[in-house]
């Protein structure tokens, strides 16, 4: 039944010198008896250790901020201590790290995929940089420029489709959108979608055109 190695290991197991019979023993209770309370405590403490404390502290130490408030006894106190004295720049990074930790936890729970502490930090840093860049573009685009081209209507009884695509390097995904309007500018229909892919901005635009044309064909 057993191979030679297993037989040797079994025969080398030390046996008790007492004559008492074996019995079941619960390892997480001092008296050895099982209780729901001790099982619950074991499961909760183990979950917190795996999902919370280690990635929480290693992640902050991977950032230039270090461990912002080591003496806090609760999360609410930690928030108060950290953000009361933080600069706008540091507060922005802290919020993005919190978001990245939450995002990483969701990936672990729902997808079974998680990143290292440094990976979570760089995800937060990358998203913060993208957010800042988007704010700069948004603030510039609000300035009225008379020379800037605006939407022009198609010929009478025609429809016009405007297409755009977006590229997220942080998520490795491509998004696209298409809007159909009549010659008087009234809305007809819209289509959005996304998929995971690694490509450059030009390819993302081309994919957006392809998806929009396929959608228009399906609509007849």
N, C-alpha and C positions, 0 to 999 in steps of 0.2 A: 504493500500500500504506500509506503514512504520510501523515498530514495535514501541512499547511504548518508548524505549530509543531514537530512531531516531526522533520520533515526538517531544520529549522533547527538544532535541538538536536544532531542526529546529526552534521551537517556541521561544527559548532563543537567537536566533541570533539578535543582536541589529540592528535596522533599522535607516536609515538616517532621520534626522528631516527636511531636505530640500526637496523641491518639484521637484527638477531636476530629469530627467530620467537617468537611468543607461547608461554607455557607455564603450566601450572597451578602455583599457589603456595599453601601452607597458611599463613594469616595468624597462627596462634597458636603457631608454632614459629620460633625464630630463624633456622634454616636453610631454612625454607620447606617442609620435608617433613612430611607428615602422620604423626602417631603417635597410638595409642590413649590414651597417657598424657596428651598435651596436650589431646585432645578431652574426656577425662574431667575434667581440671582445669578446662577452660573451662565445661563444663556444670554442675559442682558449684559453682564460684565464682559463676556466674550465678544459680543457684537460691538460693544462700545470700543473695546480694545482694537478690534480688527478694522472697524469702519471709521472710528472717530479720532481717538487721541493721537495715534502714531502719524497718520497722514496730515492731521491738523497741525501738529508741531513741526514735523519735518518740512512741510510745505512753506511755513512762514520762515524757517531758517534758511530755505533756499533763496528767499527774496532778499533784496538789500535792506528791507525794513527790519529784519531780525524778528525776535519774539516781542511784539509791541507791548503787551501788558501781562507779564508773568504772574503778578500777584492777584489777579482777578479771581473771585470765587464763583462767579456765574457768568453766563454769556451776556446778560444785560449789563453787568458791571464792566465786563470787558469792552463792550461797545462804548460805554460812557467814557472810560479811561482812554481808549484809543482815539476816538474821534473828537474829543474835547481839545486836544492839543495838536492834532495832525494838520499839516498843510493841505491845501487843495490837491496838490499833486500826489501826496502820500495817501490821502483819503480816497482818491480815485483808484489808486492801485490796490488799496485794501478792499474796496468794494468789488473790484474785478477778481481778486483772489477768492473772496467769499463766493462769488458767482461760479468760479471755476471749480471750487471744492464741491459745491452743490451739483454742478454739471457732472463732475467725475463720480460722485456718489450715485447719481441716477444711472450712469453708464454701467457701474458695477452691479447695481441691483437689477436693472432691467435687461442689460445686454451681456453681463458677465465679463465686461471689459473695463479695465481701469488703468490709469497712468501712474507713473512714479511721482514723488513729491516735486521734483524739478520739472517734470512734464506738466503737472498742473499749474505750476508757476508760470512757465513759458506760454501756456495756453492763455492764462489771464493777461500776461504782458502783450501778447499778440492781439488779443481782442481789444485791449485798451488802446493800442496804437491804431487799429482799424476804426475804433469809435472816434478817436480824435481826428483822424483824417476825414471821416464822414462829416464831422461837425464843421471842419474848415470848408469842405466842398459845399455843404448846406448853407453856410453863412455867405459864401461868395455867390451862390446861385440866387440868393434873395435880392441881390442888387439888380435893379432894372437896367438892362442894356438895350438901347434902341436898335443897335445893329445885330442883336442876337436873333437868329431865326426862330419863328414861332410856328405853331401848327397851321398848316395851309390846307384848305378843303380840297377834296378830289373833284373831278368834273361832275356835272349834274347827273343824278341817278346812279352814281358810283359810291362805293364804300372804300374806306381807307383803314389800313391796319398799321398800327405803330407797335414795334417790337423792341424789347430791351432784355438784356441778360445781366446777371450778377454772378460774381465769383467769390467764394469764401475759402480762403486758404486754410483758415483755422479748422473748418469742418470738412474740407475737401469735397465741397459740393458746388453745384451749379444751379442757379435759379433763373427762370425766364418768365416773361409776361408779355401778353399781347392784348391790345384794345382795338376794337372795331367801332368806327364812327361813320355816320352818314355825311353827305356833303354839307349839311347844315350844322355839323358838329355834334349832333345828338348821339347818345350812346346806343350801341347795338348789342355788343357782347364783349366778354373778356375771358381770358384764359391764363392761368398761372400753373407752374409746376416746378419740380426740383428733382435732382438725382445726384448720386455720389459719383464724382469723377475728378481726376487730376488733369487739368488742362490750362492753357493760357487764356487771356481775355478774348483774343480774336476767335479762338475755337469756340468759346462759350457763346459769343455773339452768333456764330454760324449755326450752332446747335439751336439757339433761340429761334432763328429764322426757319430752320427745318421743322421744329415742333409747331411753330405757328402755321406754316403752310400745310402740314398734315392735319392740323385742327380745322383750318378753313375748308380743306377738302372733305373732311368728315361731316362738316356742317352743311355741305352742299352749296 
